[in-house]
Amino acid sequence: MPRGRRPCPSPTPPTPTPCSVLVLKKLGDKLRPQFATVVRHLGAAERLLVLVEPAELAPTAAALGPAAASYLDTYTPDEADALHECVDFVVCLGGDGLVLHASSLFRRAIPPVISFNMGSLGFLTNHTFDEHRAALSSLVAGRDVLESCNDADPDAPDAPPTAGVHITLRMRLECQVLRDGRPLGDPVEVLNEVVVDRGASPYLTKIECWERDRLITKVQADGVMLATTTGSTAYSVAAGGSMVHPNVPAILFTPICPHSLSFRPVVLPDYAELELRIAGDMRCSAWVCFDGRKRRELRRGDSVAVRMSPNPVPTVAAADSTNDWFDTLNRCFGWNERLEQKPWESGESGEMETLT
């Protein structure tokens, strides 16, 4: 336990403004100056208790000097499961992988996450670092104008606007590996997708897909994934799945290189309870991974039970969820970009000539 470290504060009744924040950055030293700047702003200017990951405590304290001791802190492995009780919001400096990491730190409820795009694409990072002071101050004070959430009479001339922040609730999937019908390890929550594939084997997978007690299909392919709508623009879209707005309550069922011309991706309702079971006569074992992590081997007869998690990830939007989503499609994918058709020029006719 580092010297001078305070214990994680106990849960308190809701207050008008947050009092603690967890700040994360992607691996490496490249963003250390920006990380220190954000920690100093939140601790010294906003007067918040700033938590960092244990490995970041010493270098951050060294960069900020003795004054940081009044607001800088970390947590122990024993306190990790209780982070949701003592963190009011999370700040991410990095890319989409860091947001996935933030999600993995909270196995149950997770506080709002505001992320600044300092990675490659940034589907989940809608804020720029140049605006970090204004964005963080507005989040702490809750002073953004929410016209779409204004309950006041729109015809009243002096109706005050509603203040707060725009939140996108991003559903997660709760996944449980089963062996002989019994849980194998703890459940895992994923923000993007769970994938069952053939690994390094040259043989196709043979995966039985069940919805409750009904066998819906058998997958003979490189693999199959179940994705959230947030994950629809990740691995799922690369495998031919649809892009779905993150506010749509659904689970995406996407085969990976199926050996069938008729096997198309489908979108299932959020109340579906699915099980991906390795067939007893499959030629090899399979592998499962959760958001690209925690990869493990599955034997014949093992399965992965998947259902909607009751703990979504609330992310702070830059504008609102729909504007952010379309802006992201345009910025990251160049969605539907093409040269526009030219209009008719003077003297040209828009009608086809009729032969007589």
Secondary structure, DSSP 8 states (H G I E B T S, - for coil): --TT-----------SS--EEEEEE-SSSTTHHHHHHHHHIIIIIS--EEE--HHHHHHHHHHH-GGGGGTEE---GGGGGGHHHH-SEEEEEE-HHHHHHHHHH-SS----EEEEE-SSS-SS--B-GGGHHHHHHHHHHT-EE-GGG--S-TT-TT----EE--EEEE--EEEEEEETTEE-S--EEESSEEEEE-TT-SS-EEEEEEETTEEEEEEEEEEEEEE-SGGGGTHHHHTT-----TTS-EEEEEEEEES-TT---EEEETT--EEEEE-TT-SS-EEEEETTEEEEEE-TT-EEEEEE-S--EEEE-SS-HHHHHHHHIIIII-TT---------TT--SS-----
